[in-house]
């Protein structure tokens, strides 16, 4: 881009142009000014006690805005930036070794890498006596007992949760230390950094009171100049700040937040992470948090698949027991064996029906984007391949003809409910569109026809026509005997 181009010129006072993904799939060039960068650096030097003895690990790729938080404040404070091998970024044991050997005092990780980092450090018995601050950002920070115990055992270390999109850099922060007895599982994003404002605006355009959700508008010293060559998007996202001085602007983040009763901002999710499933609003983070309650889960990522009436959730799991080994796909996800089966039962007990994923799929590792966030499109592409492979490999057994009148009746029932004629007797009905509402309809019809009440939980544990027939037989003499 050149100075004077429409949208946001790259003026002499601009620090950099950073490209970020857009909803249209076309990257947007964010023009960040020197003013916001210097305000950020000045705040960070004081907040993280940075000086000549600071040794900051340079973990983030240079194309990610966090790299400027690693490099710029460190150099301005007279400290040292610790480099790493590019291949080490996804090798957390190698990162742990680099932190130990280099004497790094500050580490900045994406939230997605925190748990693997903690596990790798624990496995290596890394004391980290020189590390004073571990900063994270990029996703909702969820703290479990393993992470809390790790920091509690190292009371000199602080866990610093930062929030801020590429268009603003850091907006808010919240710090956790061993001095706090009970860490929240969902860590607030906290309070605005110096010279930055955070406004929660409700659906009517008014400031939201405590406990009421709204969109976060970030103002003060943090907003970028806008998007290169995109005046429309710049005008839509960077808007006038009516509470600021003349010419002041604020950035519409698209993130849902609220003030809690401790006067801290709580991150509720992105607008695009709040999805509608059969008319119900579902927050993907709630499904992920419920899955992470299982001790065998290292990472959990929910994603949306399908359109219209077939819109459904998928949940991807990375095992804590074998973080670097092959995933257990013997169950094919749909059969819900092993860890996937246990997590499916856990979710069924804890979540309402509209929040239950149709499939729980084990994966070798959760892919991460270049800016440290979970790569949901890559996971959905993987799911398509897994489901296609399962159907090809298990076709004979799954598509077997009904064995008796009961199975034929159930197959006809579900064919009508799902408006499909390709249903298998041995494959999960959840893969073909079964959900809590039509399951209730089916179970009501079964009770009317056979006098057997099948609990909803039992169906989700045995979601095939053949398994459902077994549940009905266990509660009655079966259709053939009744007709005789």
C-alpha positions, 0 to 999 in steps of 0.5 A: 500500500502507498500513502494516500490510498483510500481507507487508511493511508500508511502515513509516516506515523504508522508503525506497521501493517499487519494482515488479519483474516476477515469474515470474507476470507480476504485478509485485511491489512491493519494499519497500526500507528506509532502512538498505540504501540508506544502506549502499549510498550510503556504500559507493558514495561511497568506492568511486567517489571521489565528492565535490563535483566529482562530476557523475553522469549520470542515465541510468536511468528513475526506476522503476528502482532504479539511479536511486537509485544515480545520485541519492542518493550524488551528493547526499549527497556534495555532487555534481551530478546531470546530467539528460537528455532522456527520449528520449535514453536509447535514442539513444546518440550523444545520450548521448555528447554529453550526457556530453561537454557536461555534463562528467559524471564518472560514468556508469551504463549497463545492460550491453546499452547498453555496446557501443553507447555505446562504439561511439558514443563511438568514432565521435564521437572522444569523449575523455571526459577528465573521466569517471572511472567507467563502471558497468554492471549488469543482465546478464552483462558480456561484454568484447570487444576493442573494449570493452577497447581503448576503456578501455585508450586512456583509462587514467583510466577504470574499468569497474565491474561491479555485481551486485544484483537489485531485492530487494537493490540492489547486492550485489557489484562488480568493477572493471577498469582499463587497469592490468590487462593481460588483461581476462577476456571474462566479467567476474566479479561480484566481491566483496560490497560493505561490510556485505553477505554473499554465500553460494553454496549448492549443491543440498543446502543446503550452502555450495559450495566453490570451483569448484562452482556454487550459488544466490547468497544475499545477506545482511547490510545489503542485503535489502529488507523483502519484497514488499508484500501478498505474504507467501507470496513474501516468506517464500519469497525472504527466508529466515533467515540461519543464519550471521547474528545473531538475526533476520538474513535473506538473499535467494534470488536465483535466480542461479547463481554460483560462487567461482573460484580468485581468490576472486571470484564468477562469474555463471553465469546465472539459473535461468530462463536455463538451459533444457533442450533435448531433455534437455540443459541450455543456458545462453543466455549461452554461445550469445550469447557464441559469436555475439559472437565474430563481428566483424560482430555488435553484439548477440546475444540467445538465446531459447527458443521452443516446448514439449515436443519442439519446444522450440528456440533462436532467436538474434537478431542486431543488425549492427555495420555498420548499427546504426541501419539496416534489418536484412538480412532478405533471407535470411528468417533460415531461409535464413541469408544474409549475417551470419546465415549466417556466424554460423550456420556459426560456431556450428556449428563451436564449439557442440555440436548441442543448443546450436545455434539453429534460426533466426538472425534479423537485427533492426534493434535489440534491444529493451530493457525499462524496467530495461535488460535484453534484452526476450526476449518482444518478440523472440519476438513479432517472430520469430513475425511474421517467420516467418509473413511468410516463409511467406506470401511464399515459399509457392510456392517453399518448398512446391514438389512434389518434382522427382524420386524422391530428393526424394520419398524425402527428403520422406517420410523427414523427414515420418516423423522430424518427424511432419508432412505439411506439409514444404516442399522449399524451406524449412529443415527446421530451422524444422519441428523438425529438430535434431542427433539426428534429423539424425543419424538421417536422414543414417544412413538416407541412407547406408544407402539411397544409400551417400552420407555427408553430413557433419552440418555440410553439412546445417546449411549446406543444411537444405532437402530440395532442398539435401540432395538436391543433396548426395546427388546430388553423392556418387552417381549418384542413385536413378533411375540405381541403380534402372535 
